[in-house]
């Protein structure tokens, strides 16, 4: 997971299953993102984060927080938000 500490490389291919090929409502997506971030914060505070990740294996709370930050930062930069 820490391989991408400097960010996910530019122009890295997207998994086909993740490509969105339909119109999205920005305000609805923003609301959903804020809700998801709040759920993540609550899971951190109540110590209810999973012990492992399918790809990265065993993870600590610090690992989850790092992954959440890097993933969100990547997409915000990707879409210039």
C-alpha positions, -999 to 999 in steps of 0.1 A, spaced: 0 0 0 28 24 8 42 19 -27 18 47 -38 30 71 -10 38 97 -36 4 93 -53 -10 69 -78 9 73 -111 -6 95 -137 -24 77 -166 -25 44 -147 -52 24 -164 -86 21 -146 -101 -14 -140 -129 -18 -166 -154 -26 -139 -148 9 -124 -153 30 -155 -184 52 -153 -200 55 -187 -232 74 -178 -241 109 -166 -236 116 -129 -252 143 -108 -223 162 -91 -244 173 -61 -258 138 -55 -223 123 -57 -209 150 -34 -236 142 -8 -229 105 -11 -191 111 -7 -197 133 24 -220 106 39 -194 79 32 -166 100 48 -188 105 79 -194 68 81 -156 62 78 -149 87 106 -175 70 128 -160 36 121 -125 50 131 -138 66 163 -157 34 173 -128 12 163 -150 -8 138 -127 -8 109 -120 -42 93 -88 -60 103 -78 -67 67 -82 -54 31 -87 -78 1 -57 -64 -17 -34 -51 11 -40 -78 37 -38 -70 74 -43 -33 81 -41 -11 112 -63 20 118 -34 41 106 -32 21 74 -69 25 67 -67 63 73 -37 65 50 -54 45 23 -86 66 26 -67 99 23 -45 87 -7 -75 73 -25 -97 104 -20 -68 128 -28 -61 109 -60 -97 113 -73 -100 149 -62 -68 157 -82 -80 136 -111 -111 157 -115 -96 190 -104 -120 193 -75 
